[in-house]
Amino acid sequence: MNDASASYRLVPGAPDSPVILHVPHGSRVIPADVRAGILLDDPALERELDHITDAYTDRIAEEAAERSATRPWRFVNQLSRLVVDPERFPDEREEMLAVGMGAVYTRTTHREDLRPADHDGRPLVRRYFHPYAAAMTDAVAERLAAVGRAVVVDVHSYPTERLPYELHGKGPRPPVCLGHDPFHTPAELLARAEKAFAGFGGTGVNSPFAGAYVPMRYYGNDARVSALMIEIRRDVYMTEPGGPAGPGVGTLAKALAELVDEVTAV
């Protein structure tokens, strides 16, 4: 297995499932040579990982897959988003460059230095970002070939209190935020998600985070690929920041499995 392919894991689901549960931000793993380029000392890096990692989202997706009548596929990032963030644009299109958090971060969640300001992120993009994007594109292509459609469900979490890096954090912070894309998120998919996650104290749409992940090959041009982002406020299921998981993990997995089953049955 090469270095790039070790950075992600595609867990097979049922051959007739259109659903891919995408978990891009759940890992804290940073390879030693990448760690050497990060300015933070070890305690500060651990604190940053507490804030930036979508802790336990891999567990939520795994338990949801186990509960689902038709097992979905899972695409899981094995590395921290502090290595590369696979959901950013790798170029000037990325608005988070304004706070030093493009595909390769140079600033922390609290806008402190993470890497030198003149850090060249292109080697990390070549080494990790592009192979990840290609593998995710292939996973979607395989669902299209097998089933004729693909549904990418992004599983994320976010802190109860706004962090300084957030560009759009002044709006509502509901227990479950649903990220909606005007082209790739059908109204029926959004309605099913609102129903599945209604029991956690309310859902909202596109606040504090918006949109949904679709591989660039299909983005904006192939309606067979639908997508939804699920952002879970962390106090719903864990102690913040970076603390233990609570019973919310299981109840969230049950809700996600309900959504998967409804989407699959369409």
C-alpha positions as CSV (number, residue, x, y, z in Angstrom):
1,M,0.0,0.0,0.0
2,N,1.4,3.4,-1.0
3,D,1.6,6.4,1.3
4,A,-1.4,8.2,-0.3
5,S,-3.7,5.1,-0.3
6,A,-3.0,4.6,3.4
7,S,-4.5,8.0,4.1
8,Y,-8.0,6.9,3.4
9,R,-10.1,3.8,3.6
10,L,-13.1,2.7,1.5
11,V,-15.2,0.3,3.5
12,P,-17.4,-1.7,1.1
13,G,-21.2,-1.7,1.6
14,A,-23.9,-3.6,-0.1
15,P,-23.5,-3.9,-3.9
16,D,-26.9,-2.3,-4.4
17,S,-26.4,0.6,-2.0
18,P,-26.2,4.1,-3.5
19,V,-25.0,5.7,-0.2
20,I,-21.5,6.7,0.7
21,L,-21.0,7.9,4.2
22,H,-18.0,10.3,4.0
23,V,-16.0,10.9,7.2
24,P,-13.3,13.5,6.3
25,H,-12.4,15.1,9.6
26,G,-12.5,12.3,12.3
27,S,-8.8,11.4,12.6
28,R,-6.1,12.9,14.8
29,V,-3.2,11.0,12.9
30,I,-0.4,13.2,11.6
31,P,2.6,11.4,10.0
32,A,5.9,12.2,11.6
33,D,7.4,14.0,8.6
34,V,4.3,16.2,8.4
35,R,4.4,16.9,12.1
36,A,7.9,18.2,11.7
37,G,6.6,21.1,9.7
38,I,4.0,22.2,12.3
39,L,5.1,25.0,14.6
40,L,3.1,24.0,17.7
41,D,4.6,22.1,20.6
42,D,3.1,18.8,21.5
43,P,0.6,20.1,24.2
44,A,-0.5,23.0,21.9
45,L,-1.0,20.5,19.0
46,E,-3.1,18.3,21.1
47,R,-5.3,21.2,22.1
48,E,-5.6,22.2,18.4
49,L,-6.6,18.6,17.5
50,D,-9.2,18.7,20.3
51,H,-10.8,21.8,18.6
52,I,-10.4,20.9,14.9
53,T,-11.2,17.1,14.9
54,D,-14.7,15.9,14.3
55,A,-14.3,13.4,17.1
56,Y,-16.2,10.1,17.0
57,T,-17.8,10.8,13.6
58,D,-16.1,7.7,12.3
59,R,-17.9,5.7,15.1
60,I,-21.2,7.3,14.3
61,A,-20.9,6.3,10.6
62,E,-19.7,2.8,11.5
63,E,-22.6,2.1,13.9
64,A,-25.0,3.6,11.4
65,A,-23.7,1.3,8.7
66,E,-24.1,-1.7,11.0
67,R,-27.7,-0.7,11.8
68,S,-28.8,-0.1,8.2
69,A,-30.9,-2.6,6.4
70,T,-28.8,-2.1,3.3
71,R,-25.2,-1.4,4.4
72,P,-23.9,1.9,3.0
73,W,-20.3,2.3,1.7
74,R,-18.0,4.4,3.9
75,F,-15.1,6.6,2.8
76,V,-13.0,7.5,5.8
77,N,-10.1,9.8,6.1
78,Q,-7.3,8.1,8.1
79,L,-5.4,11.3,8.6
80,S,-6.0,14.6,10.4
81,R,-7.3,17.5,8.5
82,L,-4.1,19.3,9.7
83,V,-2.3,17.2,7.1
84,V,-4.6,18.3,4.3
85,D,-8.3,19.1,4.3
86,P,-9.8,17.1,1.5
87,E,-13.0,19.2,1.5
88,R,-11.3,22.5,0.6
89,F,-10.5,23.7,-2.9
90,P,-6.8,23.3,-3.5
91,D,-6.5,26.7,-5.1
92,E,-7.6,30.3,-5.0
93,R,-11.3,29.4,-5.1
94,E,-11.2,28.4,-1.5
95,E,-12.6,31.2,0.7
96,M,-11.0,29.8,3.9
97,L,-7.6,30.9,2.5
98,A,-8.6,34.2,4.1
99,V,-8.0,32.7,7.5
100,G,-5.1,30.5,6.5
101,M,-7.2,27.3,6.3
102,G,-7.1,26.3,2.6
103,A,-6.3,22.7,1.6
104,V,-3.1,23.0,3.8
105,Y,-3.6,25.0,6.9
106,T,-1.1,27.6,8.0
107,R,-3.2,29.0,10.9
108,T,-5.1,27.4,13.8
109,T,-8.7,27.5,14.9
110,H,-7.7,30.5,17.0
111,R,-5.8,32.2,14.1
112,E,-2.4,31.4,15.5
113,D,0.6,30.2,13.4
114,L,0.3,26.5,12.6
115,R,2.9,26.5,9.8
116,P,5.2,29.3,8.6
117,A,3.4,31.9,6.5
118,D,5.5,31.1,3.5
119,H,4.9,27.4,3.8
120,D,4.6,25.7,0.4
121,G,1.6,23.4,0.7
122,R,1.9,22.0,-2.9
123,P,3.9,18.9,-2.0
124,L,1.2,17.9,0.6
125,V,-1.5,18.6,-1.9
126,R,0.2,16.3,-4.5
127,R,0.9,13.6,-1.9
128,Y,-2.4,13.4,-0.1
129,F,-5.1,15.7,-1.5
130,H,-5.2,14.7,-5.2
131,P,-5.0,10.9,-4.5
132,Y,-7.8,11.3,-1.9
133,A,-10.0,13.2,-4.3
134,A,-9.3,10.7,-7.1
135,A,-10.3,7.8,-4.9
136,M,-13.5,9.5,-3.7
137,T,-14.3,10.2,-7.4
138,D,-13.8,6.5,-8.2
139,A,-16.0,5.5,-5.3
140,V,-18.9,7.7,-6.6
141,A,-18.3,6.4,-10.2
142,E,-18.6,2.8,-8.9
143,R,-22.0,3.6,-7.3
144,L,-23.2,5.2,-10.5
145,A,-22.1,2.2,-12.5
146,A,-23.7,-0.2,-10.1
147,V,-26.9,1.5,-9.1
148,G,-27.3,4.5,-11.4
149,R,-27.1,7.0,-8.6
150,A,-24.9,8.0,-5.7
151,V,-25.8,9.8,-2.5
152,V,-22.8,11.3,-0.6
153,V,-23.6,11.9,3.1
154,D,-20.9,13.9,4.8
155,V,-20.6,13.2,8.6
156,H,-19.2,16.2,10.5
157,S,-19.4,17.8,13.9
158,Y,-18.9,21.4,15.1
159,P,-18.2,23.1,18.5
160,T,-21.0,24.5,20.6
161,E,-19.2,27.9,20.8
162,R,-18.0,29.7,17.7
163,L,-14.2,29.4,17.1
164,P,-12.3,32.4,15.8
165,Y,-11.6,30.8,12.4
166,E,-15.2,30.5,11.4
167,L,-16.2,32.9,8.6
168,H,-19.9,32.4,9.0
169,G,-20.3,31.5,12.6
170,K,-22.6,34.4,13.7
171,G,-25.8,32.5,12.7
172,P,-27.8,29.8,14.5
173,R,-25.9,26.8,15.9
174,P,-28.6,24.1,16.0
175,P,-28.1,20.6,17.4
176,V,-27.9,19.3,13.9
177,C,-27.0,21.5,10.9
178,L,-27.8,20.2,7.5
179,G,-25.6,21.4,4.7
180,H,-27.5,21.9,1.5
181,D,-26.3,22.4,-2.1
182,P,-28.8,24.0,-4.5
183,F,-27.9,21.5,-7.3
184,H,-27.0,18.3,-5.5
185,T,-29.4,18.3,-2.5
186,P,-32.9,17.4,-3.6
187,A,-35.7,18.7,-1.4
188,E,-36.8,15.1,-0.6
189,L,-33.3,14.3,0.7
190,L,-33.3,17.4,3.0
191,A,-36.8,16.6,4.2
192,R,-35.8,13.0,5.1
193,A,-32.8,14.2,7.0
194,E,-34.9,16.8,8.9
195,K,-37.2,14.0,9.9
196,A,-34.5,11.5,10.9
197,F,-32.7,14.1,13.1
198,A,-35.8,15.8,14.5
199,G,-35.3,14.2,18.0
200,F,-32.1,16.1,19.0
201,G,-33.7,19.5,19.7
202,G,-34.0,20.9,16.2
203,T,-32.3,21.1,12.9
204,G,-31.2,24.0,10.8
205,V,-29.9,24.5,7.2
206,N,-26.6,25.9,6.1
207,S,-25.7,27.6,9.5
208,P,-23.1,27.7,10.8
209,F,-21.7,25.6,7.9
210,A,-23.1,25.3,4.4
211,G,-23.0,23.2,1.3
212,A,-22.2,19.5,0.7
213,Y,-19.2,17.7,-0.7
214,V,-19.3,16.4,-4.3
215,P,-16.3,15.3,-6.3
216,M,-15.3,17.9,-8.9
217,R,-16.0,15.6,-11.8
218,Y,-19.7,15.7,-11.0
219,Y,-20.1,19.0,-9.2
220,G,-22.7,21.1,-10.7
221,N,-23.2,18.9,-13.8
222,D,-24.5,15.5,-12.8
223,A,-27.8,15.3,-10.9
224,R,-27.4,11.6,-10.4
225,V,-25.0,12.5,-7.6
226,S,-26.8,13.9,-4.6
227,A,-25.2,15.1,-1.4
228,L,-26.0,16.3,2.1
229,M,-23.7,17.4,4.9
230,I,-24.6,16.5,8.4
231,E,-23.0,18.8,11.0
232,I,-23.6,17.6,14.6
233,R,-23.1,20.0,17.5
234,R,-20.7,18.3,19.7
235,D,-22.5,18.8,23.0
236,V,-25.1,16.5,21.6
237,Y,-22.8,13.5,21.9
238,M,-19.5,14.3,23.7
239,T,-17.7,16.4,26.2
240,E,-16.0,19.4,24.6
241,P,-13.3,19.9,23.6
242,G,-11.8,16.5,22.8
243,G,-13.4,14.7,25.7
244,P,-15.2,11.3,26.0
245,A,-18.1,10.3,23.9
246,G,-21.6,10.0,25.5
247,P,-24.7,8.1,24.7
248,G,-25.6,10.5,21.9
249,V,-23.2,8.5,19.6
250,G,-25.6,5.6,19.6
251,T,-28.8,7.7,19.1
252,L,-27.2,9.7,16.3
253,A,-26.1,6.4,14.6
254,K,-29.6,5.2,14.8
255,A,-30.9,8.4,13.2
256,L,-28.3,8.3,10.5
257,A,-29.2,4.6,9.8
258,E,-32.9,5.7,9.5
259,L,-31.8,8.3,6.9
260,V,-29.7,5.8,5.0
261,D,-32.6,3.3,4.9
262,E,-35.0,5.9,3.6
263,V,-32.6,7.1,0.9
264,T,-31.7,3.6,-0.2
265,A,-35.4,2.6,-0.5
266,V,-36.2,5.4,-2.9
